[in-house]
């Protein structure tokens, strides 16, 4: 928000929209062979009606116990 010159008091609406089972953006290769594709749209709106929208297309994987450390990155 500071990068967009928005103070926390200016924010009146924040939405996150996630859509699963979307078509993959790129064909599979050695680095993109697993995970189900999804789209995520984040919208921030200030009190003046201005909005910032960020769209991301990525892939998620099912939780596999003991596969990840769970410590975060």
N, C-alpha and C positions, 0 to 999 in steps of 0.2 A: 504494500500500500504506500509506503513512503516513496518508493520508486515512481509511483504514479501521482505524487503530490496529493495523496488522500490521507487525511488524518483519521484516526480510529472513530472519532465522533461523526465523521461524514458518512460512514457506512450505514446503510439502512436495510440492505438486503444482500444475502449471499446464498447462492444455490449451487448444488453439486448434482449433476445428472449423469448417471452411469447406465450405458446400454451394453448388454452382453450379447454374444453370438453375432457380432458384426463381421463383415468380410475382412480378411486380412489385408493390410495396406500393401504389403510386399509378399512375393512368393517365398515359401520356406527355403531356407538354406542351412548350412551347417550351424549357424548361430541362432536361427529362428525356427526350430523344429518342434518345440513344445509350447503348451499354453494355449488357452482359448482367447481369441481377440476380443477387446472391448473398447468402447469409446467413452471418454469422460469429458464433460463440459463444466467448467467452473465459471460462474458469473458473479461479479461484484458490482453493486449499484450504489451510487452515493445519493445524498439528499437532493442534489441538483438534477437528477435524472440521468446522469452520465453512467455508462456501464463499461466494464472491462470484461472481456470473455477470453478464456484460455481453453483450447481444445487439445486433447491428448489421445492418441491411439496407441494402445499397448497390448501386451498379452499377460495373462495371469495363469498361475498353476495351482492345482489342488494342493492342499496342505499335506505334506508327507512328514510324519513324525521322524525325528532324528536326522532329517536331511539338512535342515538349516539350524544354525546355532541359536536363533531367536534373540540375538544381541542387537540387531539392527546394524545399519551402515553409517 
